[in-house]
Amino acid sequence: MDSGNVDGWRKVLDVSGGWGHIVSLSMEVDNLVPVLGVPLAYRWAALQADPVIHVDNSTSATVMGSGLEDYFSYAHGFAGAENTTYAFIGVHHAGKATRSSSDPLTWHCYRQHVLDPITFRFSVRFFMEGTGSKFSSAADPLDYREHRRLRSAGLPTLAHVVLYYFRPSLMTLPLSCDCIWLGNTTSEQQHQFQLVQHGSASGGTFSLSDLPRRFIGDISHNRTFMFTSGRAFSTGDVFRFELSLPTASAKFYRLRRTSYSKPRFWNDRAHWSVNDISQGIWFVPMGSLSDEYSLVSDDHILLRHHLLFRKLDSNIILARFEFQPLSKTWNDISYELCSELD
């Protein structure tokens, strides 16, 4: 896809119904005119577009970068990057070698995901975030001929080529799911929620229903989510709950946590276990820069041997979870366990 709109978000790749991995991305930024009289960070606004990647139907970003040139392992608006190449990254063509004037600038760059492939089991959605007044609007697609015409006329254009492996799968939908909504009395009773130990936050409920919230990194769909309550935990709190599913031939299971990210608080951590087997640290590095985009959806994959515990005289398997937050911002909304078909 080519685009002459340097402000709107640009879809790089959006595929589902199969598994594979992203191999490389090449991008051409042509005739980008700097905006003078503003801080350096805003001089080439299109370069502030963050790469955002959603893996396996994740609602919030699985990977979220800090700028277009940062994705290609450069910085400060490709400063000093003209005509440089390294292993798996490079700027093989630049239109200007100086930034002392208001002349348009050009960068043709690439990144090959050879040592760090972006893998997916069900789907992947990769887009470059928008900038300026069209932050939440999609860039208009252009065909090859129109892109060449605009570029030859000296107008700003962006184009990209993405290479990826993809194998369709006929069976990708979950067999069944079970979900606990924290702070909801009925749901907590059905799922045997227990606050075992009280810390400073004491597991109290919170509500954010006064205004809609969006998921971090979900600019392209701009989806909103309304809910009535959740639970706030911190260091010293320990809580447990059970989720159950019918026995199935699934080889793995997906546990999805939905939470509220307090603006400008980062690096949430918690010890967690399944059926008394430690799973290490659940780590969420992304925080929120605004209250509007402050919801996080984060997944962990569990293999079949994690869930061998079965209810007596029943075809139901139980998963008993325990969490011990290590940060002051562990704000839970829900946990969902799904068995996935192979």
SULWONOR-V708263 format. One record per pair of residues at least 6 apart in sequence whose ideal C-beta (glycine too) atoms are under 6 Angstrom apart, sorted by the first residue. I is the first residue (numbers start at 1). GAP is how many residues later the second one is. Records with the same first field share a line. If there is no record, write none. Layout:
I: GAP  GAP
This chain:
1: 140
2: 140  145  157
3: 7  136  155
4: 138  146  153
5: 134  135
6: 40  150
7: 123  124  125  127
8: 122  126  129  130  131
9: 118  120  121  129  210  211
10: 118  129
11: 116
12: 114  115  150
13: 113  149
14: 111
15: 151
16: 107
17: 151  155
18: 148  149  150  151
19: 102  148
20: 144  145  146  147
21: 96  97  98  144
22: 91  96  142
23: 90  140  141
24: 88  139
25: 86  137
26: 84  135
27: 82  133
28: 80  131
29: 78  129
30: 76  121  127
31: 73  123  124  125
32: 12  14  73  124
33: 71
34: 9  10
35: 8
36: 66
44: 33
45: 86  87
46: 85
47: 21  22  30
48: 19  83
49: 19  79  80  82
50: 14  15  79
51: 14  20  77
52: 9  12  75  77  165
53: 9  10  73
54: 8  71
55: 7  65  69
56: 64  65  66  67
57: 65  66
58: 239  241
59: 156  238
60: 155  156  157  236  237
61: 155  156
64: 153
65: 6
69: 9
72: 17  37  39
73: 16
74: 7
78: 29
81: 10
82: 12  15
83: 11
84: 6  7
85: 7
88: 24  26
89: 22
90: 20
91: 16  18
92: 16
93: 15
94: 12  13
95: 10  11
96: 7  9
122: 50
127: 93
129: 90
136: 83  86
147: 10  12
150: 7
151: 6
171: 170
174: 164  166
175: 73  75  164
176: 69  70  163
177: 159  161
178: 65  66  67  159
179: 155  157
180: 7  11  61  155
181: 6  153
182: 48  49  150
183: 22  46  47  48
191: 50  51
192: 50
193: 48
194: 46
195: 8  44
196: 42  44
197: 41
199: 35  36  37  38
200: 34
201: 31  32  33
203: 28  30  34
204: 28
205: 24  26
206: 24  26
207: 22
209: 17  19
212: 12  14
213: 12  81  82
214: 10  78  79
215: 80  82
216: 70  77  80
225: 70
227: 106
230: 101  102  103
231: 101
232: 99
233: 92  97
234: 91  94
235: 91
237: 88
238: 86
239: 84
240: 82
241: 80
242: 76  78
243: 76  94
244: 72  74
245: 72  94
246: 69
247: 68  70
248: 91
250: 89  90
251: 53  91
252: 49  51  88
253: 49  86
254: 45  47  84  86
255: 45  82
256: 43  80
257: 41  78
258: 39  75  76
259: 37  72  73  74
260: 34  71
261: 26  27  33  35
262: 67
263: 25  28
265: 22  64
266: 21
267: 18
268: 16  59  61  62
269: 12  14  57  58
270: 12  53  55  56  60
271: 53
272: 7  10  51
273: 6  49
274: 32  45  47
275: 34  45
284: 14
288: 6
307: 10  12
309: 9
310: 7
311: 7
319: 18
